Amino acid sequence: PLLLISSLNLHAVMFLEIGLFIASVALLYVYLLSYYKFWDRTCVPVLRPKYPFFGNSFDALFSLKDISSIQKDVYDSFPNERFVGLFTFTKPNLFVRDPAMIEQVTIKDFAFISDRGNADDPRATPLSMHLINTRDDHWRSLRNKLTPTFTSGKLKGMHGQLLDCADSLVEHMKTIESAETFEARDLMACFTTDVIASCAFGLNIDTLTDRNSLFRAFGKATFNFSPTRKIFRTIRRLLGPLARFISLPGGIKPKLIEFFIKAVDDTVEYRKKNGVVRQDFLHLMNELVEKEREMVSNGQMDPNDPHMFDHATLVSNAFVFFVAGFETTATTISYALYELALNQQIQEDLHKEIVTVSAKHNGKLTFEAFQDMKYLDQVISETLRLYPPVPALTRKVTKDYRVPHTDVVLPAGSFMTLPIVALQLDPALFPDPLTFNPDRFSEEKGQTIVKGSYMPFGSGPRICIGARFAKLEIQVALAKIILKYNIMKCDKTQVPLTRCKASFMNVPDKGIWLKIKPRTTAAA
């Protein structure tokens, strides 16, 4: 009898534990569902989440579809709405379709929606204290300090370095003249890595020749996307400051972080020891560090000021200039070459302009010459319309915000999505949107583009700080290449291109394969 009673008690405990588990799951389910009632209390049309907790993020998180397609599906499903209610996990996310509203929230109402919605904790790693991750007053202080880096005078001073790197690129391209094909994105990534190393750090690393350089390895590691890495990166963002204390896979290896910091520190030390002065990004940032150290020693600045431009801020922003400057620019150059290969007449018109304008500048591709290349600018603008580097802007609501012309109030901590790709492929805004047509951006037609519908570099105060530098880099690369080579499609050229599902960026899934043919009348 005692054994029977003991057995019954064991079963009772087991059933009790199972019951408690089921009840806990049910309560959690009901609790999560309560979050998803937010839009039901408003006039906002809503796209119902597939699963609790994940909200509308499931397909993106698990790389079931690329982010551009996800954004466009939402956009196209509500053709008559100004906005749509979504959920980023359990947080409300207002998906904005109306260009006029986008213009308002990114500029006029910026104070309410000033933070990036996809930022990491600024102290998560030794390279996290940069413009993309900082918030509120810290971001404003940092942005004001770094803005002088990209003045017209500074860009003009770097023009010679850009030309040198582009000359090395076309010289290297001699090695693939007889090849049946080459992968454009990898080649352009080597070029842009060399540009950033030269213009930001004053280093001549020649990645075009040495594909195994640590700088190239560092760049590849930063953008080596996989479905698993995407999940862990999202978890780190959800954890916020807690991520500092939890080791998760998928980040940049400590060895590569140490390499990058050492490369920056060694360059600063060498310049200091040898009296070397170069007007580049690193010089300006080091001047900020020295200036604020002096202010602290003179009692003009609190040594504990959280906005101080210290060593961590210097190396972090050197890092973000490097990664933002090489990957997105390389991809844009590659997309431009792809479209020029498919549209030979546009390529010939561009070649003619480059030859004509350079002739007016004594056969040189001067800084001023590029200001006169209007068609080149149109080609780049149209490339960025079809292939914006980032599929959408995500903003975090920092103060309760009343949606314009409604009674809907978005609480602080909720999100707003501005769908760049979907807007720029909307036939109502850009007729025949899948056709590559640089004339959309002619002086006359460009004036008719609806404000808030075209923003490949972002919009408002948070617009990409390096946009003008990136555009100049793209101009120089395309001009040098098109002067010397005819770009053509080959048997491996994918038409149309498919996008990578595992990437947060708008990148091709299988590379961009092209071939080249030397022009008989190459110029400058």
N, C-alpha and C positions, 0 to 999 in steps of 0.2 A: 504493500500500500504506500509506503514512504517513497518508493521508486516511482510509482504511478503519479503521486502528488508532485514530486520533483519534476517529472516529465511534463505534466500539465502546466506547472508554473513557468517552465522554460518556453513552452509554446505560447503561453499568454504574454510573456515578455517580448517574444519575437513578433507576435501580432501587434502588440502595442507599439513597438519600434517602427514596424512597417506602417501602421496607421499614422503615427506622428510624422513619418517621412512624407507620406502622401498628403497629409494635411498641410505640411510646410510647403510642399511644392504647389499645392492648390492656392495657399495664401499668397505665395510669391507670384503666382500667375495672375491672381486677382489684383495684387498690388501693382504689377507691371501694366496690366490692362488699364488701371486707373490713370496712369500717365498718358495713355493713348486716347483719353477722352478730351484732351486739351482743345483740339480743333473743333470737336463737336459742339463746344460752347460758343463758337464764333461763326462768322459768315464765310469762312475760308473753305473752299473745296479741298478735300483731303484724299491722298493716295494711301489706302490702308496698308499697314505693314504686313509682311508675310508671316513673321514670327515675333513673339514677344522678346524683349530685351534688344534684339538687333535693329528694331525699327525698320527703316527703308535701306539700311546699310548692308544687308545680307549679301546680295550679289556682288557688291564691290569688295567687301571684306574677304570673301572666299574666292575672288577672282573668277567668278562665273561669267562675267561680261566686263568689257573694258569700260572705264568711267565715262568716256565721251558718249558711248552708246546708251549707257544708263541715263545720263543727263538728257540726251535727245529724246529718249522714250518718254520720260516724264513731261518734257516740254511739248512734245507732239500730242500727248494724250489729253491735254487741256487747252485746245487751240483758242478758246474764247475767254480765257481767264488771265487776269493780271498777275496772279500768284497762286501757289498751290501749297497746301500744308503737308509736310513730311515729318519724319522723326529720324534724328541721328542717334541711334540707340534709343535712350528714353527721353532725349531732349527735343523739344519742338524745333523744326527747321523750316523757315519760310523760303520756298523756292520761287524766285521772282522772275516773271516772264516779261514784265513791262519795262522797256528801255528808259522811259521817263522816270519811273520809280528808282531804277538802278542809278541813274544820274543823281537823284536826290539823296539816296541813302549813302552813296560813296563820297559825296562832296558836301552838300548842305547839312546833312544829318550825321556826318562822320563821327561827331562826338559821342553818339549813342552806339555806334557799331564800329569801333576803332581797332579791335584786335582781330588777328587772323584766327580762323576757326580750327586750323590744322597745325597750330604751333606746338612745339614741345616745351617741356620745362626748361627755362633758361640755364638752370644749373644741373641739368641731367648728366652732361659730360663736360670735359675740359674745353670742348669746341661749341658749346650751345649758347653762349652769351652773345648772340648776334641779332641783327635787325629783324629777322623773320620771327624769332621767338620772343623778343622783348615786348612789353605791353605798356599801355597808358603813358604816364609821364616819362618813364624810362625810355620807351621807344621814341618819344618826341625829342628828348634830349640827345639820344644817339643819332637820330636821323639828322638833326640840325648840325651835329658835329661832322658827320660824314658827307653831307651834301656837297661841300666845296671840292670833293674829290672828282666830281663829274662836271665841272664847268667847261665851257667851250675852250677856254685857254688850256685847261689840263688835257682835254681830249686831243687838241691840236698838238700838244707836246708829245703825246704818245703815238701820233700818226706814223712817224718814222719807224717805230718798233713794229707796228702792225704791218707796214709794207715789207719789212725785213722777214717777218714770219710768213707772209703770203708768198714772197719770193722763194723761200725755202720749200713751201708747199708745192708750188708749180714745178720747182726743180725736182722734187721727189716724185712728182707725177710722171716724169719721164720713164720711171721704172715700171709703170703700168700701161704705157702706151700700146704695147703689143699684146696686152692681156685681153682675154675675151670678156672679162668682167672685173669689177672691183666693188667692194662694199663701201659706200660713200660715208655712212655715219661713223664708222670706226676711223677712217682716214681724217674726217673733219674733226673728230674728237681729239686726235693727236695734234692737229693744227691749233685748235682753240686752247688746248692744254699749254702748248708752247706760248701762245699769246698771253694767257693769264700769268704764266710764270715770268714772262718778260715784263709785262706792263704793271703787274701787281708787286712782284718781288725782285725784279731786276736780274732774273736768272735765265741763262741760256741752257735749256735742258735737252733740246732737240729730240723730242718724243717721236717725231716722224721717222727718225733713224733707229732710235732705241725704244722699241715698243715695250720692253720689259722694265723701263725705268720705274722707280718707286712712285713718282708723281702720277704716272699713268695707272699704276696698280691702285693708288689711293683713289683716283677718280673712278675707276671701274668698281671698286669696292663700295663707294658711296652710292652708285646708281645700279648696283647689281640686284635687280628686283627679282623676287620669286614669290609665289603665293604664301609660303611659310613666313618669309621675312615681312611681308605686308601685314600679316596677322599680328606678329610680335611688335611691329612698329605701332600698330593701332593700339595694342594693349598698353604700350609705354605712354602713349598720349592720354589714354583713359586714366591711367594711374596718376598722372601729373607728378607732383613732387615725390610721391612714394617710389617712383621709378628709380630715384637715386640710390635706393637701398636694396633694390632687387635686381639681380643679374639675369637679364633676358638675352637669348640668342638673337641674331639678326642685325646687330649693330656693327659699326665699324670696329675692326679689331684694334685692341689697345696698342699693338705694335705700330700700326699705321698712324694712329693718333699721335703717338710719340714721335714718329718720323716727321709728321707735318709740323708739329710744334718746334722740333729741333731745327727744321729747315728755316722756319721764320726767325727763330732766335739767333741762329748762326748768321743769317743775312744781316740782321740788325747789328749784331756784335761786330761783324766784319766792316760794315759801313762806319760804325763809330770809331773803330780802331784805325781805319785807313782814311778817314775824312771824306768818304764817298757820299755824294749827294745826288740822288735821282728823284725827279719829280713824279713819283708813282704812288700807288695806293699805300704801300708799306711806309713810305717816307711820311706821308701826311698823318697816318695813324700813329706812328712813333712820335711825331711832333706833339700830338695830342697827349700821349702818355707822359712825355717829358714836361709839357706845360702844366699839366694837372699835378704832377709830383712837386713841381716848383711852387705851385699855389698852396699845396699842403704844407710844405716847409716854411712858407711865408705866413702861414696862418690865414690864408684867404679861402681855404677850402677844408671842409671837415674830412679827415682821413677815412671816416666811416660812411661817407656819402655813397648811397647805393647806386648812384648814377655815374660814379667815377669811371673814367676811361682808363682802365688798368690793363695789366698784361693779359688777363683772361679775355677781356673785351677785344684787345688787339688781335690775338690769335684766332678768336672765334669769328671775327668779321673778315679776317684774312681767309679763313676757311670758307665762309659763305660766298665771298667774292669768287673764290676759286671754283667751287662746285656749281654755283649759279652761272658763272661766266663761261664754263666750258661745255656743259651738257646741253643746255637749252639752245645755245648759239650753234653748236655743232649740228643739232637736230634740225634747226631752221635752215641752215645752209644746205643740208642734205635734201630736205623737202623742196627747196627752191631748185636745186639741180635736177631733181626728179621731175618736177613740172616743166622745166625748160627742156628736158630730154623728150617729154611727151608732146611739147608744143614748140616745134622747130622754128616756126615763123616768129614767135615771141622771142625766142633765143636770138634769132638773127637781128631783130629790131633792137634788142638790148645790146648786142655786139656793136651794131652801127653807132648807137648813142655813145658807148664807152670810147670807141675810136675817135669819134667826132669831138667829144668834150675834151679828151686828153690832148688832142691836137691843138685845141685852143689854149691849153696850159703847157705849151712847149713840149708836148709828148709825155708829160708827167702826170701821174695820178696823185695830184696834190690834195691837201685837205679841202681847199677851195673847189677843186674839180668835182669832188663828190657832192658838194652843195648844188652843183649845176646838173647832176645826173638825175633828172626827174623820173625818167622811165625806170631806172634801177630802183628808185625809192618805191615806185608803184609795184614793181615785181615783188619786192620784199613785203610790202603791205598786204598784197594779195596772198602771198605764201602764209603770212601770219593769220590771215582771215580763215583760210582753209585748214591750217594746222597750228593753232595757237599752242604754245608750249604747255600751258596748264588748261585742262578741260573746263574748269569752273573756279570761281573765287568763293571761298567759304569765309564768312565773317562771324565773329562772336558778338552778341549783344552785350554791351558793357553797362548799360543803364536801361531800365524799362523804357520801351519804345513803342509809341503809338503808330501803327501802320498808316501811312498817308491816306486820307479820305475814308477812313473806317474807324470803328470803335475798338478794333482789335489791338491789344497791348501785348507785345512780346516781352516776357520777363527777362531780366538780366540772366545771362548764362545760356540762353537759347541761341539758335544759329540762323544764319541767312545764307542761302546759296544763290550765286549769280552765274547762270549757265553760259559761259563764254562760247563754247563750241555750238550749242544749240541756237543761240542768237545769231551767230555768224554764218550759220547754214540755213537760216529761216528764209524761204523764198519771198516772204512778204517784205523782208528787210533788204535782202540781197537776191534779186531775180536770177534764176538759173544758178543756184548757189554752188553746185558741184563743178561748174565750169571755171577753169583758171583764166581769169580775165583781169589783167592789171589795169585796164582802162577804167575800172570802177573807181580807182583812186587818182584819176586825172584831176587837174586843178578844177575843172568845171564840175565833174560828177562827184568828186570827193566832198563838195559842199552839201550834197544832198543826203549823205549818210546820216542816219538818225543817231542823235547823241544817246550814248548808253548802250548802243548795239554793237560797237566795235571796241574791244579793250584787250588786245593780246598781251599787254604788259600790265594789266590791272587798271584801276581808275582811282582818282582822288588822291589824298595825301599818302596813301599806301601804295601808289603806283611804283613799279620797279625802279629803284634808284639808279640802276645801271643800264636803263633802256637805251639811252643815247650811245653809250659805249658799245653795247651789243649790236646796235644797228650799224654803227661805223665799222665794226669788225666784220659783219656780214657783207657790207658794201665792198670792203677791200678784198675779201676772199672771192666773192663772185666776180668782181671786175677782173682780177688777176687771172682767174680760171677761164672765164669766157673769152678774154683777149687771146689766150693761147690755145684753147681747146674747144672743140664742138662736143657737147655732152649728148650721148645717145642712149636709148634703152637697149637692152640685150635680152637674151633668152631667159635670164633669171629675173628680169624686172617684173615685179608683181603689180598687176593692174586690176582692180584698185588695191591699194595697200590695206593691210589689216593692222589693227592696233593691239598692243600688248595688254593683256588682261591683268597682269600682275603689277603693272606700274601705276603710280599716282599721276604720272606725266602722260602727255600725248605723244607716245613714241611708237614706231612701227614694230610689229611683232617679229618679222623675219628679215630685218635689215632693208637697206635700199641699194639694190644692185644695178649698176650702170656700166657703161664703157665710154672711152674717150677717143677722139681722133684729133691729132694736131691740126691747127688751122694753117693754111699756106701763107696767110698774111698776119701773123701775130704781131701785136704792138706792145709798147711799154710794158 
